[in-house]
Amino acid sequence: MKFKLSWQLVRSYDVTSKAFKPHSALLFLIALHWVADVWKIFLFSRQLLLASSTLTVPPKLRERMSSQDYDFARRQSLVSSTATISSATFHLLVKTFKLYYGYHFYIWQFTVTQAETKFWRAIFYAVFDTLFSRLIALPFNLLVAIMYSNESQIPLAAITIVSVVEIIVATIFTATMIAYLMKVIDDFGPRIFLYFTPLIETIAMVLMAIYIQYFVPQRYSTLENEPTVHDSIKRLTISVGYPSDKVYVDPDFNAAPNAYFIGVLGANMIMISRSLINMLGPQQLTAVVAHELGHWFRYDLIIQLALLVLEESTVSIGVAYSYDSETLVKIFGFGKDKPPAIITLYMWFVYVSPLIFDILDGVSSMIGRLCEFDADDFACNVGLGSELKAALLLMTSKSTAYPIFDPLFSAWYHGHPTIFERVDRIENH
């Protein structure tokens, strides 16, 4: 029997039998949130411990990075990790309270006194939930802001005003989106969401390909105007079969030192920032370009595209399953006063979708880590390993970011190996 994904097929998995136990499913959902957030806390704790115990500049950076710059970056890392751990713990407890004690049922019942139609009740529900979730977190967020203000010197009053404005904007945005989505469903039916996200992503890729092919050559200069590096990079691109006129220079002097490759639907480009050209020597810059060519040569963006398709498919299936789901109505304890279909969709994106994307993002990051290693190997294979090593160490020493990362933390969140893992692999190549 041929498998065919459809709205009806996904909807057929909605549980309506009497054997289904909503409270057990709710406890399972709470347990999944605990697993996800404890995993996050564990990883950031590893990073916090590493930064706490590494008091001096690592040996491989001592000739390139001052103690003052290292201490500043280290303090920033400590504050960031501590704030993230505290925030994750706080929000986990809030989520547990809201789910276990029937918060959503009471909020939904409260809307009866505010509106007569379920259209307006749904809007009020989203407004109340957004306000409650953000206001209850406001004192904690201000405490975290105080931690950051010691480093950034931003006045607490300014942080408070910005936080309040963010709450107001988020509430208005949520109410507007709920109203807009209900209007779209009324006009086009719920199936539009099954195809909307893939369609938008396809249009975005086509527009990006057009931008790379026709607009980038008009906006950015090629290496023809960079005589110090043009010849060596051109020889490299010719040797691997990549068109040298598809290597561009970003003229913005304020842009961070960086180089990256983008390839969409056969349209390719490598972009090098002006600040990176000024920072590195010709051979070091050529080695960085060799790394980016490694991504092109090994079709790394095809892998990233496959992961993107997987993520978008997950969104579409989640929308089809959660829309007007009897299962979610029972799990979240709405009772006989069933909310409109948009609310079950809202609950999916608040409580279920983040769990799925935590896993997908972590897997994508780990695959990206392997792609970075492969790109480094490519640079080594074309004889530029030592130059790439020197470039990586110099770029790291000039960055304001903390240069040391726990390998597991880096693999799950950054999509890149640590600088020292990359250097060690290049040395052993």
C-alpha positions in Angstrom: 0.0 0.0 0.0 1.5 3.3 -1.1 2.1 5.8 1.8 0.7 9.2 1.3 0.9 12.1 3.8 -2.4 13.9 4.0 -4.4 16.0 6.4 -6.8 13.1 7.1 -4.0 10.6 7.8 -2.4 12.8 10.4 -5.7 13.6 12.0 -6.5 9.9 12.2 -4.0 9.6 15.0 -6.0 11.9 17.3 -7.0 9.9 20.4 -10.7 9.7 21.2 -11.0 6.3 22.9 -12.2 5.8 26.5 -9.0 3.9 27.3 -6.9 7.1 26.9 -5.8 8.6 30.2 -5.3 12.4 29.9 -3.7 12.8 33.3 -1.0 10.2 32.5 -0.4 11.9 29.2 -0.1 15.3 31.0 2.4 13.8 33.5 4.4 12.4 30.5 4.5 15.8 28.9 5.7 17.4 32.1 8.4 14.7 32.4 9.6 15.5 28.8 9.9 19.2 29.7 12.0 18.2 32.8 14.2 16.0 30.7 14.7 18.8 28.1 15.4 21.6 30.6 17.6 19.5 32.9 19.6 18.5 29.9 20.0 22.3 29.0 20.9 23.1 32.6 23.5 20.2 32.6 25.2 21.5 29.5 25.3 25.1 30.6 26.6 23.9 34.0 29.5 22.1 32.3 30.3 25.4 30.4 30.0 27.4 33.7 32.4 24.9 35.4 34.9 25.1 32.6 34.9 28.9 32.6 35.2 29.0 36.4 38.2 26.7 36.5 40.1 28.2 33.5 41.6 31.3 35.1 44.4 32.1 32.6 44.7 32.4 28.9 45.1 28.9 27.3 48.7 28.3 26.1 47.8 28.3 22.4 46.4 31.8 22.7 48.9 33.4 25.0 50.9 35.0 22.3 47.8 36.5 20.6 45.3 37.3 23.4 45.9 39.6 26.4 45.0 38.7 29.9 42.7 41.7 30.2 40.7 40.6 27.1 40.5 37.1 28.3 39.3 38.1 31.8 36.6 40.3 30.3 35.3 37.5 28.0 35.5 35.0 30.8 33.3 37.2 33.1 30.8 37.6 30.3 30.7 33.8 29.8 30.2 33.2 33.6 27.3 35.7 33.7 25.7 34.3 30.6 25.9 30.7 31.8 24.6 31.6 35.3 21.7 33.6 33.8 20.7 30.8 31.4 20.8 28.1 34.2 18.7 30.3 36.5 16.3 31.2 33.7 15.8 27.6 32.6 15.2 26.5 36.2 12.7 29.3 36.9 10.7 28.7 33.7 10.7 24.9 34.2 9.0 25.4 37.6 6.5 27.8 36.1 5.7 25.4 33.2 5.3 22.6 35.7 2.9 24.7 37.9 0.8 25.8 34.9 0.4 22.3 33.5 -0.1 20.3 36.7 -2.5 22.6 38.5 -4.9 23.3 35.6 -3.9 26.8 34.9 -5.1 26.8 31.3 -8.6 25.5 32.3 -9.0 28.4 34.8 -7.8 31.0 32.3 -10.2 29.7 29.7 -13.1 29.8 32.2 -12.1 33.4 33.1 -12.6 34.5 29.5 -16.3 33.8 29.9 -16.7 37.0 31.9 -14.7 39.0 29.3 -16.4 38.0 26.0 -19.4 36.2 24.7 -18.1 34.6 21.5 -15.4 32.0 21.3 -13.6 34.2 18.8 -13.0 36.9 21.3 -12.5 34.4 24.2 -9.6 32.9 22.2 -8.0 36.4 21.8 -8.5 37.2 25.5 -7.1 33.8 26.4 -3.9 34.4 24.5 -3.6 37.9 26.0 -4.0 36.7 29.5 -1.6 33.8 29.1 1.0 36.1 27.5 0.6 38.7 30.2 0.7 36.1 33.1 3.7 34.3 31.7 5.8 37.4 31.1 4.7 39.4 34.2 5.5 36.5 36.6 8.9 36.3 35.0 9.6 40.0 35.1 11.1 40.2 38.6 13.4 37.3 37.8 14.4 38.9 34.4 15.2 42.1 36.2 17.5 40.2 38.6 19.3 38.7 35.6 19.5 42.1 34.1 21.2 43.4 37.2 23.8 40.7 36.7 24.4 41.9 33.2 24.3 45.6 34.1 27.4 45.2 36.2 29.3 44.4 33.0 27.5 46.5 30.5 26.8 49.6 32.7 23.2 49.8 31.4 21.0 51.6 33.9 18.4 49.3 35.6 15.7 51.9 34.9 16.3 51.6 31.2 16.2 47.8 31.4 12.9 47.9 33.3 11.3 50.2 30.7 12.5 48.1 27.8 11.2 44.9 29.6 7.7 46.4 30.1 7.6 47.6 26.5 8.5 44.1 25.3 5.6 42.7 27.4 3.2 45.1 25.8 4.4 44.5 22.3 4.4 40.7 22.8 0.8 40.8 24.1 -0.4 42.9 21.2 1.4 40.7 18.7 0.0 37.5 20.2 -3.6 38.9 20.1 -3.2 40.1 16.6 -1.7 36.8 15.4 -4.6 34.8 17.0 -7.2 37.0 15.4 -5.4 36.8 12.0 -5.0 33.1 12.1 -8.7 32.5 12.9 -9.6 34.8 10.0 -7.4 32.9 7.7 -8.9 29.6 8.8 -12.4 31.0 8.2 -11.5 32.1 4.7 -9.3 29.2 3.5 -9.8 26.3 5.8 -7.3 24.7 8.2 -5.5 22.8 5.5 -3.7 25.9 4.4 -1.3 25.5 7.3 -0.2 22.1 6.1 1.3 23.6 3.0 2.0 27.2 4.1 5.4 26.7 5.7 6.9 24.5 2.9 5.6 27.0 0.4 7.1 30.0 2.2 10.5 28.2 2.5 10.5 27.3 -1.2 9.8 30.9 -2.1 12.5 32.1 0.2 15.1 29.7 -1.4 14.1 30.9 -4.9 14.4 34.5 -3.9 17.8 33.8 -2.3 19.1 32.1 -5.4 18.0 35.1 -7.5 19.7 37.5 -5.0 23.0 35.5 -5.2 22.9 35.2 -9.0 21.9 38.7 -10.0 22.1 41.2 -7.1 25.2 40.2 -5.2 27.5 40.8 -8.3 26.1 44.3 -8.5 26.4 45.1 -4.8 29.7 43.5 -3.9 33.2 43.6 -5.5 35.2 40.5 -6.4 38.8 39.8 -5.5 39.9 41.5 -8.7 40.4 44.6 -6.6 42.4 42.8 -3.9 45.8 42.3 -5.5 47.5 40.9 -2.3 45.2 37.9 -2.1 43.6 37.6 -5.6 46.3 35.4 -7.2 46.5 32.8 -4.4 42.8 32.5 -4.0 42.2 32.4 -7.7 44.7 29.5 -8.1 42.9 27.7 -5.3 39.5 28.1 -6.8 40.7 27.0 -10.2 42.3 23.9 -8.8 39.0 22.7 -7.2 36.7 23.9 -10.0 35.0 26.7 -8.2 34.5 30.0 -10.2 36.8 32.7 -8.8 34.3 35.4 -9.7 31.9 34.0 -7.1 34.2 35.1 -4.2 33.0 38.5 -3.0 34.2 41.1 -0.5 31.8 42.8 2.0 33.1 46.5 2.1 31.6 47.2 5.5 34.6 47.9 7.8 32.4 47.5 10.9 31.3 44.0 10.0 32.8 41.2 12.2 35.8 39.4 10.7 34.1 36.5 8.9 33.8 34.4 5.8 30.9 32.2 4.8 29.6 30.1 1.9 26.0 30.1 0.7 24.7 27.8 -2.0 21.0 27.7 -3.0 19.5 26.0 -6.1 22.9 26.1 -7.9 23.6 29.7 -7.1 26.8 29.9 -5.0 28.9 32.6 -3.3 31.7 33.0 -0.8 31.6 36.3 1.1 34.7 37.7 2.9 34.4 40.7 5.2 36.8 43.6 4.7 37.8 43.3 8.4 38.9 39.7 7.8 41.1 40.7 4.8 42.7 43.4 7.0 43.3 41.0 9.8 44.8 38.0 8.0 47.8 37.5 5.7 47.3 36.4 2.1 48.0 32.7 2.8 45.9 32.7 6.0 43.0 34.2 4.1 43.4 31.7 1.3 43.2 28.9 3.9 39.9 30.3 5.3 38.5 30.4 1.7 39.7 26.8 1.4 37.6 25.9 4.4 34.5 27.5 2.9 35.2 25.7 -0.4 35.2 22.5 1.7 31.5 23.2 2.5 30.8 23.7 -1.3 32.8 20.7 -2.4 31.3 18.3 0.2 27.7 19.5 -0.4 27.3 20.5 3.2 24.4 22.8 2.4 22.5 19.9 0.9 22.6 18.3 4.4 21.4 21.5 6.0 18.6 21.7 3.4 17.5 18.1 4.3 17.4 19.1 8.0 15.4 22.2 7.1 12.9 20.0 5.2 12.6 17.7 8.2 11.9 20.7 10.5 9.3 22.2 8.2 7.6 18.8 7.8 7.5 18.5 11.5 5.7 21.9 11.7 3.2 20.9 9.1 2.4 17.6 10.7 2.2 19.2 14.1 -0.3 21.8 12.7 -2.4 19.1 11.2 -2.4 17.0 14.3 -3.0 19.7 16.9 -5.7 21.7 15.1 -8.9 21.1 16.9 -7.4 18.0 18.6 -9.6 16.2 21.1 -6.4 14.7 22.6 -4.9 18.1 23.4 -8.3 19.3 24.8 -8.3 16.4 27.2 -4.6 16.6 28.1 -4.7 20.3 29.0 -8.0 19.8 30.9 -10.3 22.3 29.2 -13.3 20.2 30.2 -16.7 20.3 28.4 -16.3 24.0 27.5 -14.2 23.1 24.4 -12.1 26.0 23.2 -11.9 26.9 19.5 -9.4 25.0 17.3 -6.9 27.8 17.3 -6.3 27.3 21.1 -5.2 23.6 20.7 -2.9 24.8 17.9 -1.6 27.5 20.3 -1.0 24.9 23.0 1.0 22.7 20.6 3.4 25.5 19.7 3.8 26.5 23.4 4.3 23.1 25.0 5.0 20.4 22.3 6.7 22.0 19.4 9.6 23.3 21.5 10.4 19.8 22.7 10.6 18.6 19.1 12.7 21.5 18.0 15.1 21.1 20.9 16.0 17.7 19.6 16.1 18.7 15.9 18.3 21.7 16.7 20.7 19.6 18.8 21.0 17.0 16.0 21.4 19.7 13.4 24.2 21.3 15.5 26.0 18.0 15.9 25.8 17.4 12.1 27.1 20.9 11.6 30.0 20.1 13.8 31.0 17.2 11.6 30.6 19.4 8.5 33.1 21.9 10.1 35.6 19.1 10.6 35.2 18.0 7.0 35.7 21.5 5.7 38.9 21.8 7.8 40.1 18.5 6.4 39.5 19.8 2.9 41.7 22.8 3.6 44.4 20.5 5.0 44.1 18.3 1.9 44.9 21.2 -0.4 48.0 22.0 1.6 46.8 24.9 3.8 46.4 23.2 7.2 49.1 25.2 9.0 47.8 28.5 7.5 44.2 27.6 8.6 45.4 26.8 12.1 47.2 30.2 12.3 44.1 32.0 11.0 41.7 30.3 13.4 43.9 31.2 16.4 44.3 34.8 15.3 40.5 35.2 14.6 39.7 33.7 18.1 42.2 36.0 19.8 40.7 39.1 18.2 37.1 38.1 19.1 35.4 39.4 22.2 33.6 36.1 22.7 35.0 33.7 25.3 37.3 31.3 23.4 36.8 28.1 25.5 33.8 25.9 25.3 32.9 22.5 26.7 32.9 20.0 23.8 29.5 18.6 24.6 28.0 22.1 25.1 29.5 23.3 21.9 28.3 20.2 19.9 24.7 20.6 21.1 24.4 24.4 20.8 27.0 25.9 18.5 27.2 23.6 15.5 31.0 24.1 15.6 33.8 22.2 17.3 35.8 24.2 19.8 38.8 26.1 18.5 41.1 23.7 20.3 39.4 20.6 18.9 39.9 22.1 15.4 43.5 23.0 16.0 44.3 19.5 17.4 42.7 17.8 14.4 44.6 20.0 12.0 47.9 19.3 13.7 47.2 15.5 13.6 46.0 15.6 10.0 
